[in-house]
């Protein structure tokens, strides 16, 4: 048996790799991964205004020597099974090349290390002309002619990535500059979510045309009404996966800025679920991995999942680092986090933040569960207000009242209320304390005419809605009936 080399045809393979499925957002995110892995603290994305627009990603990271840079430009420079540092966001050794060339035909990378700037380029037109896997090395003069190369003047180490010849955008757009501006606006939203923890926790600034990206916060960690549930960990292959369940505040408690941080009011429902982070970089979000379906009552539930890069294989992290699959080994372990966070989400939406009902309080509506598990809501006939009214009516009047109450119960607008609450459109009215006091005093006065005990009635009223929730009333009548 003979062994023969079978070299891939360079122009065709590289053109095929351009179709790995990168969007503009995911391509830019993949390039920023390299800057983050190089421990950069300032990352700039700059759109160079020119006849043929050019995009620069510049950082103040560790930089590379000439030989290291040449190796980094090689396709498959590192394997997915290679041992990486715990903060390395790389995966297949393809991201820099595949992400860049998915958007343009010429990739130029310059890097500064120990005072020296080296530069190499992949030019697809040259690859096609030479029919070979050849990178181009730039001379000092050629480097000095690159746009905004003077960015290196203010830093000791760093890397410069230049994307030129956006052939695909040019083919589909009448105004490449305008299209790139629009794509950058969309990318800003994407980057502000994907790198939000790296920006806030690692103090890494990312700029687009010198404007700092404001990070999002899908868990509203600083909001006083956000519920942080107990942290859990799952041990697998001598590594730990950390789970942090959250329950967001009800929509009525969210400001405009809060909604911006979580992605907008319209995305609350779609963004429920697991948020998978690899080295603090968001990989995948807004999914329950088919462990349960997305539901209006679940939409406040979020579970932050931190995985180390050593477990990439079992999570099936793809080249673009934008998808992952839930490993069967931990599928069962996630039910605890789901149950806790989803149950809490439902309670927040159903009770608008009232987590537990006080058995000493008489609620207007009673929740009744039948033997088959069905649920119905009935008006509480034991409310002192209803009892007071019943005592003032004759038998016929009592029958009329009962018929009215049953009609209200049978026509309870459950579906409409469900939708309004889920959409955050249902508002609660807060009655004026003085008006409630006047109503309560009227009922106490009326009870005297019926020969009822004012003190007993007051004690009952103070334990019913809406008086039980009003601090002014509770304080005013803390010592009993006022003479």
N, C-alpha and C positions, 0 to 999 in steps of 0.2 A: 504494500500500500504506500503510495506516494503522498506526501504533504505538499500542497500547493497554496501559495498565497492568493487570496481573493480580495484585492483592494477595492473598496467602494468607489464608484465614479463620483468624484468630488462635486461637480456642479449639480448633478441630480440629487445627491443625498442632502446637500445643504439646502437646496430649494425645497426638498420634502420636509426638512426639519423646520422650515419657516412656518409650516402649517400644523404645529403641535397644538394649537388652540389658544395661544396667548391673545388676550385682549390688550388694548393699550394700557389699561389699569394694571393688569397682572404683570405685564412686561416691566413697567416702571417699578412696581413693587419688588420684582425679582432683582432688578438692578440695585435698588436700595438695600436689599439683603446683603449684598457684597460690602456695602459701606458700613453697615451695622456690624457685620462680622469682623471688619477691620478696625472696630472700636472707634469709629468716627463719632464726633460730638456735634458736628455741623454738616448737614448734607444739603446741597443746593441743586435745584432743578431749574435750569435757565433755558428759555426759548430765545435763541439768537435771531434778531430781526435781520433778514436779508432776502434777496430774491428767491433763494432756495433755503427755506427755514431749516435750522439746525438745532438740535437739542443737546444740552450739556447736563450731565450729572457729576457734580464735583463734591469731594469730601475731604476732611482733614484727618482721615484715618492713618493707619500705620504705613501705608505705601508699600511698594514692591521694588526689588532690584530688577535689573534688566532680565536676568535669567528667570526670576520668579514670575515676572509679567509675561514673558514668552510662554512659560508653562501654563499660566492662567488662561491664555488665549487658545490653548490646545483643547479641542473637543474631547470631553471625557477626561479632564485633567485629574479628577478624583473619582473614585468609585463610591457607590452608595453604601458599601459595607465598610469603608474606611473609618477608623476611629477619629472622631472630630472633637474639638474642644466643646465644652458644654454650651457655649454661646454661639457656636458656628451655625449660621442659617443655611449653609450650602447643603446639597443633597447628591446630585449626580455629576457635578463638574461641568454642567452644560448651561446653567442659568445666564451667565454673562453673555455668552454667544447666542444662544437660542432666543433669549428674550429680546436682545437688541436687533438681531437680524430678522425677527418676526415682524418688525416695524420698518426697517430700512435696509438699504443694500450696502452701506459702508459703516463699519464700526471701528472707531479709533480710540485706543486706550493709552493714556500717558500716566505715569506714576513717578512720584518723587520720593527718593529714599537716600539718606545720607548726603543730601545736597545735590544728587544727580537725578536728572529727569530722563527716563527712557520711554519709548513709545513704539507700539505695534498696531497693526490694523488688519482687519478682515475686510476685503473688498470683493463682493460677489462677482462684479464684472471682471476683475482680475483672475478670480478663481476659474471663471468660465473660459477666459482667454488662455490661461496656462494649463487648464485641466489638471489641477494639482492642488493638494492641501498645503498651500503656501500662504504664510502671513507676511505682511510687509513691515520692515523695520524702518523707522523714520530717523533721518539725520538731525543734528542740532538745528540746522537752518530750517528744515521742514517742520520741526517742532515749534520753532519760534513764529512760524506763519499761521499756526492754528488759532482759531478765534478764541479770545478771552483766555489765552494760555497764561497771561499774567496773573491769573488767580493763584498760581503757585507762589507768587512773590511774598505773600503774607503768611505762609505756613512752612513748617519744617518738613512735614511728610503729608502725603495725601494722594488721591487718585482722581483722574479726569477721564470721563467717558463721553465721547462725542458721537452722536448719531446723525448721519447724513444720508441724503437721497431717499426720502420717504416715498418709494415708488408706488406702494399700494394706496396710500392716501392721495397721492398725486393723480392716480388713475381714476379715483372716485370723487374727487373734489375739484371745484373751480377755483377755490381759494385755500391753498394748503395752510397758510399762516392762520387764517380764521378757524379752520378745522382743528389745527393743533391747539389753538387757544381754548376751543370748546372741549377738546379731549383732556386738556390739563385741568380744566374746571371740574370735570367729572372725576378725574384721577385724584384730585384733592380730597373729595368726599371719601373715596376708597382708601386712600393712604391714611386719612385721619382716623379711620376705624382700624385698619390692619395693624398700624404701628402705634396705636394709642397708648399702650403700656410702655413701649420703648421710649416714647416721647416723655411720658410723665414719670415713669419709675427710673429710667436710666438717664434722664436729663439730656436726651438727644434731640436736637432741633432739626426739623426738616422745613426747607423753604422752597416756595415756587415763585420764581421771579422776585426774590428777596422778600416775599411775604411769608411769615411763619404759618405753618399749618397748625390749626387749633385742634387738639385731639378730641375725639368723641369718648364717651363713657357709657357703654351699653348696659352697665350695672348701676349707674348713678350712685357710685360708692359714697359720695359726699352728701347725698340727700338724707335728711334726718328721718324720713319715712321709709327709706329702703330697708328691707329686712335681710340681714345676713345670717343665713342658717349655718349649722355646724359643718365644719370642714371634714372631708373624708379623704382617705387615701386607699389606693389599690396597688398592691405589690405584684409585679410581674417581671420575670427575667432579671431579678435582682435590682429592678428599678421601681420608682414610685410614680404613679399617676395621681395627681391631686385634683379633688373636686370641690368647688366652692359654689353652693347653690345660693341664689338671690331671688327675692321677690320685689319687683319694682312697686313704687307707690301707685295708687289709683290715678287714672288720667286727670281727675279733678284737682289733684295736688301737684301737677306738673306745670312748670312755667314754660315759656317759649324756649328759653335756653336749655331746660331739661329735655324738651322734645328734640332739640337739635342734637344733643349729646347721644340720644338713643336712636337717632336716625329718622325722626319725624313721626307724627301721630299716625300717618297712614301705614307705617312699617311696624308698628307695635305688635300686631298680630303675626306678621310674617317673620319677625326676628326673634320670636320665642324659641327656646330650646337650648341646645348645647353650643358653647363657644370653645372651639378647640385651639389651644395655643401651643406653639412649639418654640421654646426659648423666648417666650413673651410675645412672639409674632403670631398674629391671628391667621389661622389657616382656613378654617371653615366655621360657619356660624348659621344660626337660624334653622336647625334641624333636630329632630328627635330620633334620627336614625331608625325610623319605623317602629320605635318602641311604643309610641302612641301617636295619635294624629294631632295636627294643630287645631286648636279650638279657641273660641273667643274667651272662654273662661281660663285658658292656660296662658294667655298672652303676656302676663306679667312675670312669668317664670323664666329664669335664665340660670344656666349652670356653667360656670367657668371650669374648663378642663385643661390642666397643664400637663403636657407630655414632654419628656426629654427627647433630644434628637437621636438617641440611641435606640429608640423604639419606632423609628420611621418605617421599617419594613412591615411590622405587624399592623401598622395603621395605613399602609399602602399610600404614603404621601407621594403625590405625583411630581413630575418634573417642574411644573409651574408652581408647586406648593400652594395650590388653591383647592384641592380636594383631598378627602381622606375617607377611609372606611372603618367602621367600628369593628374592632377585633372581637371574635366570638368569645375569647377568653375572659373578657370583662363585661360582656353584654348583660349578664345577670346582676353584676355588681352595681350597675348604674340605676337599677330600679329604685333603690333607696333614695338617691338624690332626686329622681324624677318625682316620686311619690310625695316627698317632703315639699319640694318647690311648687309643684302643680297644685297640691292641696292648699298651700298657702295662697297661691294666686287666685284660686277660686273663692277663698274666703274674703280676700281683699275686695274682689269685684262684687261678690254677693252682699257683703256687709259694709263695703266702703271703709274698710279699715277697722271695723269692730270685730276683733278676732274671736271673742267669746261672749255669749249672751249671759247676762246676770240673772240667775234663777229668781232673785228677789224682785226683779223688775217685771211688771205686767206689760207685755207688748200688745200693740193694737192688732197685729197680724200673728196668727199662730200657724206654725208649720206642722202639718199632720202627715205621717207616713203610714200607708196601709200595709197589709200583710204581703202584698205582691211587690212592695217596694215603690209604689206610686206615691207621689207627693202632691198635697193640696194645701192651699192657704185659706184659712177661715178667720173671720173677725172674732176676736176674743169677747165672748158674751159676759165674762166676769169683770170686764172693765167697770170701775165705779161710775164712770160717766153713763154707760149703758144701763147699769143697774138703777141709777138715779132717774134716768128717763123712763125705764120700765115701771118704777114705783109711782110715777106721775100719770101713767096711762091706765085707761080701763082695759078690759079684756080685749075689746075690738082693736083698740090702739096698739096693744102689745102684739097682736097678730099682724097688724099692718107693718110694724117695725121689724118683726121677724122676717116677713116676706121681703122687705127692702134689703135687709142684711144678706139674705140668701141670694137675691138678685145681684147684689154687688159682688158676692163671692163667685157666682157662676159666670160673671162677665169680667173676671179679673184679667186684665190685658197682659198676660204673662209673656207672650212672644214679643210684643212691642217693647215692654220694659226690658226684656233680655237684650234686645238689639240696642236700645238706648244706653243701657248701662255698659255693654261691651264696647260701644263706640265712644263712651265718655261724654255723652250728650245729656245724660240725666243729671239735673242740678237739684240740690236739696235746698229748701227754703228754711231760713232761720227766723222764727217769730220773735218779735220784740218782747223783752222780758216784762215790761210794764203791761203789755197787752195780755200776756199769759197770766200775770198776777190778777188782772181785772177779771179774766175768765174764771180763774180758780176761786176768787172771792164771790163771784156770782153764783157758782155752784154750791159753795158753802152756805151762802145766804139762802139759796133755794132749798137746801137740805133741811134747814130749820123749819121752813114752812111745812115740809113733809113729815116733821117730827123725827128726823134722823139725827144722829150724834155727829156734830161738826168735827170733833177731834178724830173720831174713827174714820170719817170720810176723808179728812185731810191726810191721814196716814196712808190711806189707800191711794189717793191721788198722787202723792209725792213719789209713789213707786210705779207710776204709769207714764207712758209717753204722752206728751212731750215734756212733762214737768220733771221727770226723773233725770233728764239730760241737761236741765237748766241750773247752773250754779247759783244764779241770783235767787231763784225760788227756793232752792235747797237751803241757802244761807238765811233767807228771810224767815222761813218757817222751821228753822232748826229747833226752836223751843216750843213748837206747837202753834195753835191758833192765836193770831194776834187780836187782842180785844180792841 
